[in-house]
Amino acid sequence: QVFFDKMIEAKLEPSVISFNALVQAHVKAPTERLMAVRSQMRVWGIQADRVFVETFLMTLLKVSEYWHSISDAVHALRAVDKDRLHEAASVIKDAKDNGIPLTGVCKKIDRALQQMGIL
């Protein structure tokens, strides 16, 4: 966050790449902080891309392993806080609404959330 703030102070305009790095720096941040990063991105008028969506979801949901199936994803996501799951659903919905193609892992998260009744 410090680097990002200094970038803004120096009158450098952020991009989806800088927001992607900012999200990665918030791997241990509370849900509200990650939501604030996403909100800040909107304020700057920066459109997410598929890399940002995947990075955000992986960080938000603390995904650290590859899921071989949707049932693996459902099993892992059952341990995730409900606020994080609902934020993940919001991110996926926004991506779909804005025509952003989902990566393979994002598609698994999408289907897992659907099976869990979150999406």
C-alpha positions, 0 to 999 in steps of 0.5 A: 500500500505504501508504494501505491500511495507514493505512486499516487503522490508522485502524480503517476496514474495507476493501471490495472497492473498496479492494482493487480500488484496492490491486491497481491500485497494484501494477501493477509488483509481483511475482506474490507481492505480488499473490497476497498482496493476494488472500490478504489480501482472503480474510483480511478475508472480502471477496468478489471481484466482476467488477470486482475479477476483471477488475482483478486479471487485467489487472494480473497479466497486464499487459494493456494492449491490447484483444484482438480474438480468442482467438488475439490473447490466446493470442499475448500471453499466451505472453510472460507468466511461467508463475507469473502464468498459473497465478495467473490460472487460479486467479483465474478458477476461484475466480470461477466457483466463487463464481458471479462472472460474467466480463467479456468480457476475462476470458472471453477470458483464460479461453478463451486459458488453456484453449487454452494448457493452463493451465486 
